[in-house]
Amino acid sequence: MKIAVWHALPSGGGKRALYGHVKGLLARGHEVEVWEPCGEERRYLPLSDLAPVHQLQLPAISGGRLARAVRQAVFDCDVVHEMYDIHCRRVGEDISDGRFDVLFANTAATVHAPPLSQHAMVPSLLYLQEPQRRLYEALPTPPLSAELVGLRGQPWRRGVALAKWMYETRRKGVRVRNEVADAAGYDCLAVNSFYSRESVLRAYGLNSRVCYLGVDLELFTPRVSPTRDYLVTVGAGTPLKNIKFIVAALGTLPEKERLPLEWIANSAHPAELDGVKELAEKYEVDLRIHINLTDRDLVALLGGALAFVYAPRLEPFGLAPLEAAACAVPTVAVAEAGVREAVVDGRTGVLTGGEVSEFAAGLLEVVRDRAFASKMGASARYFVEERWTLEHASRRLEKLLVDVVLQARVASHKMLS
């Protein structure tokens, strides 16, 4: 098949997943071309190493300086969607003219469901990492309740609070409306886990099909003679990755069993970074922070760990535990969301409850029983080889893309007849 790919993904797990998908599709004999907005991160796993990449500029906001400022301030959600819609219209024209068999679209940080399917006149599949969580989930406050604070007091304060609430509610409502409508325009939605399928159903009311990701076993391999004298975690420096929770759990362990924690992040918010450091000092945890490591250094650090520790909030899937498993490293994780589909308790790792004490107990289990941890690590590697390789992921994605093309042809035949 001739496959058109679109994305606007920054560095991180989503970009790694897309890189693996493109690599796998090419290995299976398909022709791939990629479109992305100008300015997208090209240093991290550049797709230009694999296939032709076309970069198109996102349009600027129309009007004079004052008009642009007003539109940006008052109608920012409409403006962003309009910018992406114009960009996607241009991309869609290119794809339609290129005689592609199918569009394989991916998410963007600002618009999780890009408005591309209606412009590219080919069968389409959107690989949706997750809905925009801040529009639907309590992080940590429910989306509609936070703006209600302040509706008491003097009349003018109530008026200001009410106006702010109305503005924020409209803003979020427009984003939800656009996201759901754009997602519904695709012939098929693919997601990375059954948990994500449920999330899409809750948020959008739309069906989706699970297409599990895979791990590059040429990159993620067991390390020769690992030291196993530290723990490692991966995740951006944001509250959602819950690094403070891991530090707090480590801090409750006896001092002799409190292993150093190597934290690998692709980015970190300064306030969150400072907060994690302060907590580590408080609990006397030896925290070592690595930001933007190369893949080679990441694998080397990951492969030498006793265990991979993981506690993100409502992670859609959790590719990182599988990457650790490919390095023969077991995972200690909170049994939450999509992580439950990537870690098999007692076989590839230890799943715990969501309390600090429960997570600490899971850590102690692997720290005190190194033979058990080693056995789980070996089993974890086999687990990945069994069903989680790039080859497995490529087959799953290929089947979905073929289904989308065939269904479109059947629908077209029915219309003509």
Stockholm file with secondary structure:
# STOCKHOLM 1.0

chainA/1-417         MKIAVWHALPSGGGKRALYGHVKGLLARGHEVEVWEPCGEERRYLPLSDLAPVHQLQLPAISGGRLARAVRQAVFDCDVVHEMYDIHCRRVGEDISDGRFDVLFANTAATVHAPPLSQHAMVPSLLYLQEPQRRLYEALPTPPLSAELVGLRGQPWRRGVALAKWMYETRRKGVRVRNEVADAAGYDCLAVNSFYSRESVLRAYGLNSRVCYLGVDLELFTPRVSPTRDYLVTVGAGTPLKNIKFIVAALGTLPEKERLPLEWIANSAHPAELDGVKELAEKYEVDLRIHINLTDRDLVALLGGALAFVYAPRLEPFGLAPLEAAACAVPTVAVAEAGVREAVVDGRTGVLTGGEVSEFAAGLLEVVRDRAFASKMGASARYFVEERWTLEHASRRLEKLLVDVVLQARVASHKMLS
#=GR chainA/1-417 SS CEEEEEEECCSSHHHHHHHHHHHHHHHTTCEEEEEEETTCCCSSSCGGGTSCEEEECCCCCCSCHHHHHHHHHHSHHHHHHHHHHHHHHHHHHHHHHTTCSEEEEEEESSCSSCTTTTTSCSCEEEECSCCCGGGTSCSSSCTTTGGGTTCSSSHHHHHHHHHHHHHHHHHHHHHHHHHHHHHHTSSEEEESSHHHHHHHHHHHCCCCEECCCCBCTTTSCCCSSCCCCSEEEECCBSGGGCHHHHHHHHHTSCGGGCCCEEEEESCBCHHHHHHHHHHHHHTTCCEEEEESCCHHHHHHHHHTCSEEEECCTTCSSCHHHHHHHHTTCCEEEECCTTHHHHCCBTTTEEEECSSHHHHHHHHHHHHHCHHHHHHHHHHHHHHHHHHCBHHHHHHHHHHHHHHHHHHHHHHHHHHHC
#=GC SS_cons         CEEEEEEECCSSHHHHHHHHHHHHHHHTTCEEEEEEETTCCCSSSCGGGTSCEEEECCCCCCSCHHHHHHHHHHSHHHHHHHHHHHHHHHHHHHHHHTTCSEEEEEEESSCSSCTTTTTSCSCEEEECSCCCGGGTSCSSSCTTTGGGTTCSSSHHHHHHHHHHHHHHHHHHHHHHHHHHHHHHTSSEEEESSHHHHHHHHHHHCCCCEECCCCBCTTTSCCCSSCCCCSEEEECCBSGGGCHHHHHHHHHTSCGGGCCCEEEEESCBCHHHHHHHHHHHHHTTCCEEEEESCCHHHHHHHHHTCSEEEECCTTCSSCHHHHHHHHTTCCEEEECCTTHHHHCCBTTTEEEECSSHHHHHHHHHHHHHCHHHHHHHHHHHHHHHHHHCBHHHHHHHHHHHHHHHHHHHHHHHHHHHC
//
